[in-house]
Amino acid sequence: MSKRLWITSSLAATGLVAVATPAVAGTDAAATVPADAPTMVVTATDADAAEATILQRTNQLRASEGKPALVRNAAMDAVAANWATHMATTGDFRHNPDYSRQIPAGWRTAGENIAMNSFDPVYLYTQWQNSPGHKANMVNPAFNRIGIGVVEHNGAYYGVQVFGGY
């Protein structure tokens, strides 16, 4: 959606981490897997492509489970991208404590997935899909809107999915 420059300042982040907040009800435990793969040179277009691929794969997963497709929401994209940027630039890898107040009003249920890895922005989807709590958010039939943000910071990719049921 929006064109963003990849962040290039320093952060000592290697590995793979994913955390889910299902339906504003709590958090899953983080999973950590070390990764020493080389980093990629990327552009703002790559962020958009990664986000589009994450949306496509999330909707394919939903379809495989008989769930309707999620509709991408620009305001929710901004919330997701802003939080991914916050995590990348501060090293504060945790859920956005305010996402449910930042997404458009009127939601009945909301959730958030976050992840980080050091080798592939699209692999953020795979991390979420392979984690029961993250996958539950992605296939939750109560959700019908999604915002996606992917940011690269010094070779580490930070991803956020924000879900809403309207």
N, C-alpha and C positions, 0 to 999 in steps of 0.2 A: 504494500500500500504506500506508505510514505517513504521517501528516499532518506536514508540515514547514513552517515559516515560511520565506518567501523571505528571504534575507540582504539587508540594505539598507545596510550600511556602505560606505565608499568604496573603489573600485578603478578605476584608469584602464585599462579593458579595452575595446577596440573591435576589431572584425574577426572573423575566422573561422579557427579552427584545429582540426585533427583529427590524432590520432596513434593508431596501433594497436600492440599487442603481440601478435603471433600465437603462440598455443600456447606461451607462456613461452620463445619461441625468439629474440626480438629485437624491434626496433622498425622501423616504417616512418618515412620522412621526414615531417615535418610539412608540411602544406599551409596557406598563409596567403592569405586573400582579404579585402581591406578591405570593411567594411560600415558605412554611415552611416545605416541605417534607424532610425526612432524606436523607443524602448523601449516595452514594454507594462507596464501595471500588472497585477500578478498576485497570486494567493493560493496558500496551501498546496494547495488543491484543484487548481490549475493544474499543480503539480508532479506530482501523482498522475495527472492526465489526460495530461500529456505522457509520463510513464513508461508508462502503459497503451497509448498510441498507438505509442510506440517498440516495445513488445513486439509489438503487433498487426502492425505493418509488418515487423518483423524476421521474424516467423513467416510472413507472406505471402510474403516474399522466399524464405524457406527452402522453402515449399511450391511456389513456382514453379520451384525447382531440384530438386524431388523429395526434399527433406530433411524429417525429422520436426520437429514444433514443439518449441521450447524451453519448459521449465517454469520459471516464475519461482520463485525461492527467497528467502525472507525474510532469511535470514542473509547471502546474497550481496547482496541489496538494501542491507542495512546497510553492508556493505563499500563498495559503489559510492557510496552517499549520503555516507558519511563522507569518502571521498576527494574527491568533487565539492566538498564543503564545505571541505575542506582547501585544494584548489586555489583556490577562490573567495576564501577569507579571507586566504590568504597570498600569492597571486599566483604560487605555485610550480606552474606548469603543466608537469607531467611525469607519467609513469606511477608508480603506487603501487609502490614497490620491494618491498612486503610482501604484496601482494594474494594471492599463491598460498599464503601461510601463514595468511592471515586468513579465506579461504573455508573452508567445512566440509571436514574431512579426508576422505580416501578418493578424491580425484579422480585420474584417469589422465592428463588433459591440462587445461590452463587457459589462458585468454587474457584480454586486456583491451583495450577501446577507450576513448579519451578524446577529447573535443571541446569546443570553446568557440565561441560566436558572440554577436553583440550584437543580434540581432533576433528570434529565434523558438526556443523550447525544442524544438519538434518537429522543426525543421530539423536538429538534431543527428543524427537518423536519416539524413537525406538526405546530410549530410556523410560519414557512415560508408559509406552505400550507394554513393556515387560514388568512393570510394577503394578500389583493389584490395586493400590489406592489411586494411582494416576490413571490407570485404565478405567477404573470405576467413574472417575470424573469425565473422561472422554466419551464414555458410552451412556452416561446418565440421561435417561429419556426426559427428565425435567428440564434439561438445558437445551436452549434453542439458539443462543447467541454465543459468539466467541471473539475474543481479542487475542492476538498473538504478537509477541515481541521477541526478536532475536538480536543480540548484540555481541560483537567480538571485542575482547579487550586483552591485548598482549598475548594472543594465541589461545585464549579460553573463550568458549562460546557460552553465553547465558541465555536461557530461554524461559519465557513466561507464557502460559495459557491462562486466560481469565474467562470463566464461564458464567453465563446468566440464563435464568429461566424467566421469560417474560410472558 
